[in-house]
Amino acid sequence: MGRVHWLPNTRYTFGGYGYTLLRLQEAKKVQDVDILFIGSSHVYRGFDPRIFSQHNLRTFNLGTPNQTPFVTYHLLKEYLPSIRPRYVVMDLYWNILSLPASEAGADIISNSEITEGSLDMVWKSKDIVLLNSFLISSITQWVSPLDTTAQQEFREDRYVGAGYVESRIEKNILSKIELAHQPKSRFAPNKLQEEYLEEIVSLCKQQNVALVFVVVPVTKEYLNSVQNYQDFSDFIEGVASSNSIHLIDFNKEEGLRLNSQADFYDKDHLSQAGVEKFNAVFIEKLDSVFLRKERSSTAMR
């Protein structure tokens, strides 16, 4: 939640829910990873670096709460040159593609040093909430530099490291009845997010980084509440196809079998048990599509 300040229309989330403060401070020290994960809470709660390290894959998770493509672009512009990943794995969640810039952008500005990149994000957003949050953060940091000891702890989860947050909730907090009665919704992309999705594609090409699109799985009940999921599928498949990007929608993968009660802790976030199942299947997919090809090409040299 944002904190209340004397300036209206402000979000200031320093040290708050999502552990963005710790993640962005750690990101400054990371270099040369195999995979950089980026996107919303589905990402920083969905890809466990400990599982990937068992397969000799070094990863970092740059997901943040409600992160939109607009914010993703600015994070990649800031961190790609130093982190230097071989792959960027970006989650495409339909709700995130429909949001404005302010909430996710304010979370970044609240929890990182003020830079030309953050100023550029505020300028391009034309968003009063983001502007006011920038002013609050600038004044606060001028008085007192960022301090990671100010990060709040939350009983239901913990920051593991490498950007990942592990949930301590072992089963779904929603009953079967609550899951079965999810409000109906429709996918409707925001023009700003459409624009910056294409900007992300261009940026990764410029940086010579392979971009992979994924859709992290949600409960079948929540998935069924989206009345035009096929429109969403057509949209992301069109972006992927026109840019020769590999796309894996894990809501359509038959090889991934998840239980809504045991493998999720709410309608759309995986429990740790679900993360372990999901990551195992994702690594298999990544290996079959990319890693084996790399090993073959290396062996032929």
NUMI-472046 format. One record per residue (C-alpha): x, y, z. Coordinates in steps of 0.02 Angstrom, whole numbers, plus 50000, padded with zeros to 5 digits. Example, Ala and Ser with C-alpha at 12.3 -4.5 7.8 and 13.67 -1.06 7.14 Angstrom:
# residues 2
506154977550390;506844994750357;
END
This chain:
# residues 301
500005000050000;500585017849967;500975029150114;500035045350147;500985061650117;500675080250115;500675079849925;499035073249853;498925060149714;500495051449776;501075033449795;502635030649901;503025012449937;504795013050008;505244996450091;503484989950065;502584974650002;503454965849857;505244968449922;505654980149778;506914989349887;507974973749917;507774967649738;508354983749655;509824985749774;510374967949737;510134970449550;511494983749550;512784970349596;512234956649474;513174952849314;513194939849176;511664929249214;510914915949102;509114921749125;508364938249181;506524936349229;505464951849217;503624956349241;502354957349381;502144948049546;501824932249444;503674933349403;504514937449568;503384924549652;503474911949511;505294908749462;506384901849602;508264904549570;508694889849683;507824877849564;508714885049412;510404884149499;510144865349515;510214865149325;511764876249320;510754891249267;511144907949349;509594918949357;508974935249427;507174940649453;506744958749412;504874956949434;503964970349535;502144972849590;500954976449445;502404979349327;501794984949156;502764984648990;503025003549009;503955000449173;504774984549109;505554994448967;506315007249085;506974993749202;507774984449057;508535000448990;509295003449162;509904985849204;510224976349041;511944984149012;512584978649183;511654962149211;512034956149033;510844941149025;510834928448885;508924927648894;507574939348953;506004929849002;504524941649010;502824936949077;501314943448981;499854944249102;498244951049025;497814962549171;499534970649166;499344974548982;497784984549026;498474995649165;499125013749163;500915017749215;500735025449387;500635011249514;502105000749455;503155015949411;502905023749582;503505007649663;505135008349564;505405026749600;505055024249786;506345010449804;507825015549696;509025030149678;508415044549572;509245043349401;509045050249227;508095034149189;506795037249323;506605055349268;506355049249089;505015037049148;504075050949238;504205062749088;503585049948962;502155043949073;501305061149083;500565054249246;500245065849394;500355051649521;502055046649454;502655064649451;502125067749631;502885051349687;504505056549602;504495073049698;504195064449864;505565051749832;506795065049776;506515075449933;506585060150046;508215053949969;508975071249980;508655071150167;509115052850194;509905040450069;509055023750037;509325011050177;508924992650147;508664989950334;507034999550311;506304984850214;504734978650303;504544960050338;502924951050299;502324935650390;501594927050237;503184927450132;505064930250133;506374937450018;507514922949969;508734932649861;509084934849674;507434944349669;506334929749721;504964930249854;504414913449926;502644911649991;502414903450161;500574900250122;500434881750082;498664880850013;497404892349934;496654905350049;495104905249938;493824891449958;493234881049810;491624891149811;492564907849810;493664901849667;492154895949569;491334913149579;492714924349512;492064940649437;491994940449248;493234951249154;493784955248977;495504958548903;495714976048832;497524981548801;498094998948850;498855008548702;500355013948806;500734995948854;500554990248673;501805003448620;503084998748752;502914980248719;503614984048546;504944995248624;505504980648734;505684969748580;506774982948495;507824985748651;508224967248672;508714966148488;509864981148509;510664973048662;510814956248571;509784947548705;508574933348665;506814937948722;505584924448774;503744927748812;502854917248942;501144917449024;501324911149202;499904899149249;498394904349352;496994893949428;495804886449300;494364895449388;495174912449366;495644908349187;493844903749148;493254920549214;494124929549070;492754930448941;493864933948790;495464924548830;495604919748646;495734938348603;497184939648726;498004924148650;497804931148474;498564947748530;500144940648612;500364927448477;500304941248347;501664951248436;502744935748459;502524929548281;502874946248198;504494947848297;505064929548290;504934927948480;504604911248563;503004911548667;502424898748796;500704900948872;500714889449024;498834890949040;498774880348882;500184868048921;499494850448943;501124844649023;500864856049174;499544849449293;499164860749439;497894859449579;496974875549619;496974872049806;498714864749833;499744873549700;499084891349718;498864902649869;497554913749786;496694914949616;498294918249516;499874916149621;500784899649642;501174891849810;502954885449832;502344868049784;501624875349625;503214885149588;504234869149596;503084860249474;502994875149357;504864878549356;505274860349318;504164860849162;504814878049111;506624872149119;506174857249010;505384868948882;506854880948886;508074866548869;507174858948720;506954875448628;508584884748664;509884876448773;510074860448672;510274870648513;511644880748597;512554865148653;512424857648478;513074873348393;514514874448518;514984856148489;515034858748300;516284872948311;
END
